Amino acid sequence: MTTIELKKMLIHRISEINDISFLKAIKTILDSKSETTMIALTPEQRNEIIESKKEVEQGLYINHEILNKEVSAWLNKR
């Protein structure tokens, strides 16, 4: 059986299923094997990402190691 034949057979078999739980299970399996994953972002999330990229380009960020040292120093003073 070729890939195309198998796909056609599966499409036909799935189209005959009316059990919503079973269809959701199939969807979960298909989603986990998908080669591309699309993440839907809200406009606010997109804007935050754009602003964050601009801040990084301007050097407005702190290195993780330096931040850890600063936090540790701050905690030790308390």
C-alpha positions as CSV (number, residue, x, y, z in Angstrom):
1,M,0.0,0.0,0.0
2,T,1.4,3.4,-1.0
3,T,1.4,6.5,1.3
4,I,-1.2,8.1,-0.9
5,E,-3.5,5.0,-0.7
6,L,-3.0,4.7,3.1
7,K,-3.9,8.4,3.5
8,K,-7.0,8.0,1.4
9,M,-8.1,5.0,3.3
10,L,-7.5,6.7,6.7
11,I,-9.4,9.8,5.6
12,H,-12.3,7.6,4.5
13,R,-12.3,5.6,7.7
14,I,-12.1,8.8,9.9
15,S,-15.0,10.4,8.0
16,E,-17.2,7.5,9.1
17,I,-16.5,7.9,12.8
18,N,-19.1,9.8,14.9
19,D,-17.6,9.2,18.3
20,I,-16.4,12.7,19.4
21,S,-14.1,11.2,22.1
22,F,-12.4,9.0,19.6
23,L,-12.1,11.8,17.1
24,K,-10.5,14.0,19.7
25,A,-8.0,11.2,20.5
26,I,-7.1,11.0,16.8
27,K,-6.7,14.7,16.7
28,T,-4.3,14.6,19.8
29,I,-2.2,11.9,18.0
30,L,-2.1,13.9,14.8
31,D,-1.2,17.2,16.7
32,S,1.7,15.5,18.4
33,K,3.1,14.3,15.1
34,S,2.6,17.5,13.2
35,E,5.8,18.9,11.6
36,T,4.7,22.5,12.0
37,T,3.1,23.9,15.1
38,M,1.3,27.2,14.9
39,I,0.9,29.2,18.0
40,A,-1.9,31.7,18.0
41,L,-0.8,34.9,19.6
42,T,-3.0,37.8,20.7
43,P,-2.2,41.3,19.4
44,E,-0.9,42.1,22.8
45,Q,1.5,39.2,22.8
46,R,2.8,40.1,19.4
47,N,3.4,43.7,20.5
48,E,5.2,42.5,23.6
49,I,7.5,40.3,21.5
50,I,8.2,43.2,19.1
51,E,9.0,45.5,22.0
52,S,11.2,42.9,23.7
53,K,13.2,42.4,20.4
54,K,13.7,46.2,20.2
55,E,14.9,46.3,23.8
56,V,17.4,43.5,23.1
57,E,18.7,45.3,20.0
58,Q,19.2,48.5,22.2
59,G,21.1,46.5,24.8
60,L,18.4,46.9,27.4
61,Y,18.7,43.5,29.0
62,I,20.8,41.7,31.6
63,N,22.8,38.5,31.3
64,H,21.3,35.6,33.2
65,E,24.4,34.9,35.2
66,I,24.8,38.5,36.2
67,L,21.1,38.6,37.2
68,N,21.5,35.5,39.4
69,K,24.5,37.1,41.1
70,E,22.6,40.3,41.8
71,V,19.6,38.5,43.1
72,S,21.8,36.3,45.4
73,A,23.6,39.5,46.7
74,W,20.2,41.1,47.3
75,L,18.9,38.1,49.1
76,N,22.0,37.8,51.3
77,K,21.5,41.5,52.4
78,R,18.0,40.7,53.7
